[in-house]
C-alpha cells in the first residue's frame, strides 16, 4: 500500500463508514499478504536447513567410505608385505610397481574424498547462510513496512478525529 495516510470524508456523525470499512479491509488484506510472505520465507529457511543437514549426512557417509577404503588399502598393503617378506630378493620389479601404484591410488582416493567432503560442506554452509540472511532481511523489511503503514494510518485517523472533534466543538459553541 503506497498511501501513507487515509483521508475519510466526514458525514453528519463522524467518518463515512464505507470508506473506513474499505480502508480497514485493505489494511487487513495487506497484513495477510505480509503474513503469507513471512511464512514463505520461514519455509525457505527450513528447507535450506534440511538441505544443509542432508549434505552433512552425505559428507559423513563419504568420510566413512574413505575410512573404509583406507583400511582396505592398509590390509592389502599388509598382505602384500606379508607375502613378500620371505625373501627380499624374490620381490620382483612388477610386484614393487603394483605396490607403488596401490599406495598412490590409495593416497589419491583419500585426498579426493577429503576434498569432496570439504567442498560439499562449504557449499551447503554458504547456501544455508545466504537463504537464511535473505529470508531474515526480507521478513524484517516487510514487518517494518507494515508497522510504518499501520502507524501512519492510525496517526492520520487520529488527526482526522481530532479535527472533526474540534470542528464539532466549534459548531456547538457557535450554536449556543
Secondary structure, DSSP 8 states (H G I E B T S, - for coil): ---SS----EETTEE-HHHHHHHHHHHHHHHHHHHHHHHHHHHHHHHHHHHHHHHHHHHHHHHHHHHHHHHHHHHHHHHHHHHHTT-GGG--HHHHHHHHHHHHHHHHHHHHHHHHHHHHHHHHHHHHHHHHHHHHHHHHHHHHHHHHHHHHHHHHHHHHHHHHHHHHHHHHHHH-
